[in-house]
C-alpha cells in the first residue's frame, strides 16, 4: 500500500522526487533551490525522458497538493458511503449569516436532532478531522457531514439558522 | 576629461550593442557567448571599429568577469554535493578527462606546438560549459530526465578538476617549469581540500558572518571577500579564478542563495565584458588560417564527448536514447575554455592558440545546443527505436535455441 518515492540529488539545481504509479506511469517533481517546482510526466516509450515538465510557483504547488490531498480524503469518505447503503456524505458551507458563527459545535445539537454526524471541518484549506463538541465555528468554514438524506438536510437547515423542527 | 567622455561613449555603445545582439540570439535560441566573442572580434585590433580609450577599462572588467563567473559557479554547488558526488561519478569523470583532454593535447603536438600549449589545449577541449549546458537542459525541459544527474555529475567533476588544473596551468605558463607547477599543484590541492573540509564542517559559521537581511551589505561583503581572496590566490600563483571558486563553495545556505540573486546581474555584465575582451585580444586576420584545424578539432572532440556521455550513462543503466541525449548535451565548450585560453594569451605562449580557441568555442557553443535538440525530433526517435528493435530480437532467438 505504501508508495515508494525515490529521491535523486541534482547538484547545482536541487532535488528530484519520483514515483511509479500502479498503472506503470512515472511522475516526478524537480524542486529547485529557489523554490520553483517542475511537475514531470515521463514518456511511456522511453522512461528515461520526461514528456512534459510543468513549472509551478510555490502557491501553485501548494494548491495542487491541496487538491490531490483533499480528493484523497473525499475518496475515503466515498468508500465509507459504499459500505453502508443509504449513508451519504455532504460538504455544507457555513452560511455567512449562520447563528453558529463563533459558537461551539455542541450548541448545534446536530447529532441529537438529525442523527447525522459532523465528521470534519475544512478551514483555510486545512482539514480539521472529527471536531469535538467544544469546537468553535468560524465564518467560511465548510462542514463535512455523514448521515441519511433527511439527516443531512436537517444539518443544512440547522446551520442556516432555520430551526423549523 | 576628454578621454573619459570617449570611454563613456565607447563602453555605452558596446554594452548597448551587446544587449541588442543578446536579444537577437535569444530569438534563435542561441547562447549569447558566441555573439559576445564575435562582437569582441569586430571591435578589436584589425576589426571593423577598433576601440581606443576603453581598452584598459575592458581589461579590468574582464578580470572581474572571470572572478564573478567562478564565484557564481562555486555558489551553485555546496561542498557536500561536490564531495558526495565524487565516489559514484569518479569513473565517468576519468573517462571524460581521458577522452577529451588527450585529443586536445595530441592535436597541439600535431600542429608542432610545445608541451605548454598542449597542456592548455587539453584543458580547452576537456571542459564542457556548465552554464550553457544547464541552460539547455532547462530550456529543453530535461531537468527531470533520468540521464540529467549523470550529465550534472560529469560537470561537477570537471569544475572540481579545474580547481587543480588552473593553478597548474597558471604556474606552468608563468615559466616555472614542471617542478614549480607541481609545487603550485600541491598548494592548490591542500587549499582546496582544506576549504572543502572547512566548508562541510563550518560552512554555516562562515556564512553567519555575513548578514542576509541587508542586500547592500551582502553585496559589498560577498564581492569584497571574493575579490580579496582571488587577489591573494593570484599572488600565491594559485590562480585568481580558483580563489573565487573556493569562496563560492565555502558560502552556503541562505547567504549563498541571496548572494546568487544579488550577484547575477553583475556577473552577466562583467562576463559579457570578459568574452568581448577575449575577442578583442584576437586579431580577426589570424582567424582564417585556423578555421579548418578548429573545425577538425571540434568535430573530433564533439565525437569523443558523445562517446563519453554514452559510456557514462550506460554505467548508470540508462537506455540508448538517454545515452545519446547525454552525449549530445555534453558537447558545448564555453566559459572555462575561454578562461584557460585567456591565461595562455596573457602569457603569450603560442600566437595561434587564441584564434584557434575562439574558433573552437564558437563552433562548439553554437552547434552543441542545436545538436542537443536532435533526440527530441520524431525521426530521430523512430531511428533509435528501430536500432533498439534490431538489437532486441537477438536475445529471444538465442534463448529459444
Interface residues (C-beta under 8 A of the other chain):
Chain A: X8 X9 X10 X11 X12 X13 X16 X18 X28 X30 X33 X34 X38 X40 X42 X45 X46 X47 X48 X49 X50 X52 X53
Chain B: X76 X77 X81 X82 X84 X85 X130 X134 X141 X142 X143 X144 X145 X146 X147 X148 X149 X152 X153 X155 X156 X257 X261 X318 X319 X321 X322 X325 X375 X381 X385
